[in-house]
Amino acid sequence: MQLQDLALLAAATLIALRLLALLGRYIDRRHGGEKGVDLDTLRGEVQDLRARVDDAEQLRLRVAELEERVDFAERLLARERERSGLKEGA
């Protein structure tokens, strides 16, 4: 084997190792990230976040209903005050 052939073989080996390392990183990221996070753990976290979003939506709906009730009560009180004021002035 000549020196040129040996250099070419070494360069090809380094390139192949680099490509394998990149492929390994790609697979790690695709299946749980570089930290090695378990896919089932991520699914559980996503499910937990979805539940929290659902709870927040329910709370938003309850607040909207309470706002409507407060508005209604304020209108009733204002109407009663107008009636009381009209009777006293009449």
C-alpha angles and dihedrals in degrees: 000000000000125000092252092054091049092050091049091049091049092049092048090049092051092048091049092049091049091050091049090051091051091048090051091052091048091052091047092052093046092050105042110323133268093296090065093244112181114248091225089054090054091048089052091051091049090050090050091050091050090052090051091050090050090050091049090051091051090050090049090053091049092050090050090052091049090050089054091050092049090049090050092049091048091051091050091049092048091049091050091049090051091051092048091048092049093050093050093048094045 
